[in-house]
Amino acid sequence: MIAAVKGCHAVLSALLFLILPAADAADDLSGAARELARKTAGFAKVEPQAVSWRNVSALSPAEMAQARAAFEAALQESGGRASGLSPISIRITLSQNPTQYLLIEEAQSGDDRQVWIATWKRSGAARHAAPGMSLQSKLILEQDEPILDVAFLSDAMLVLSPSKVMWRGQAAAMPAKSWPRDLRGHLRVTADTFQAFLPGTTCTGSSAPLLHMDCRTTDEPWVLESASRAILLANFAATRNYFDGRMVTQSGLRKTVTPFFSVAAVEEQGRTSWLLAAIDGRTQIFDSAFDPQGSFTSWGSDLAAIDSHCGATSQIIATRPGDGSEPDAVQAFALVNGAPVPVTAPVTFAGPVTALWPSGASAALVVARDLSTGKYGAYVITVACGS
């Protein structure tokens, strides 16, 4: 389907979420690109256009290249040609909603601006969302000092901050050292013992009989768990805020991948896939042997898996892209045929998300900094199934 809209760029944000009638949609990506090209040629007559592209969908760079080739070929057939010399500005965005892929074109010539949308159906996407599925958020802690992680030790909160670990009013001090900017830390609890991982530092502690902790300087890997599915050992870059790509799987397989911020495992059609939020802005998909299977660019740098038992697949909680200077949000997705499908509405926060870790098998721990107060809040996020 092609929809034409005159107006400002703000219209585009709303149009991304429209579900347009499937009966009039294009058959595929190439058909949608050709439809846009015909509209473009009619708008621009025979003048050349400067065309820019971006991909915020789960489709691959190769599919983006396919769309560009189809668009340019159809444009030439219709009497127009792509060039960088024209005052006409063409911007095309490849996006998606729960049931369709969308090509959104913004064309401007002087004061005349047009927005066209071409859509085609995403096969099998909608059935993976349970009706009424939603995210539930509960604030469990708020404080002035940054919160790196929160876990539950003997039914009480264990709180990791840059200066200490807190539990039931007791504090164990972290070693005095100069931490890197954008400090990250992670807690792992087993019975009444715990591990605290920070860049270049690992601490082990216990709550019996009183809270105590010993820390050492080390480059040993962090232990990362993904819901109830898998454990991964990953090396953290001691002077940065990301993992350097060296890892060991639960089966003992050693792999080196691109550096990443976070990782999660998800079940899709009986297979385990690993999702890595790489430092280049892409979310990369790997199979259980950590061989690459694809990538997309529609998520932020933090993600965690949840076993909610809603719908046909497990869910991934992911942030949205951003630079950490504005309010953020998390949303639940399923992985369908290698593509992320949103299954809930987003939950928004009053500032950027600074940490996102799994919290047991069926919840995630989100830390966000309130831009108005400067305080850090820790939230437990769960997925509620529909009726």
Secondary structure, 3 states (H helix, E strand, C coil): CEEEECCCCHHHHHHCCCCCCHHHCECCHHHHHHHHHHHHHHHHCCCCEEEEEEECCCCCHHHHHHHHHHHHHHHHHCCCCECCCCCCEEEEEEEECCCEEEEEEEEEECCEEEEEEEEEECCCCHHHCCCCCEEEEEEEEEECCCCCEEEEECCEEEEECCCEEEECCEEEECCCCCCCCCCCCEEEEECCEEEEEECCEEEEEECCCCCEEEEEECCCCEEEEECCCEEEEEEECCCCCCEEEEEECCCCCEEECCCEEEEEEEEECCEEEEEEEECCCCEEEECCCCCEEEEECCCCCCEEEECCCCCCCCEEEEECCCCCCCCCEEEEEEEECCEEEECCCCEECCCCEEEEEECCCCCEEEEEECCCCCCEEEEEEEEECCC
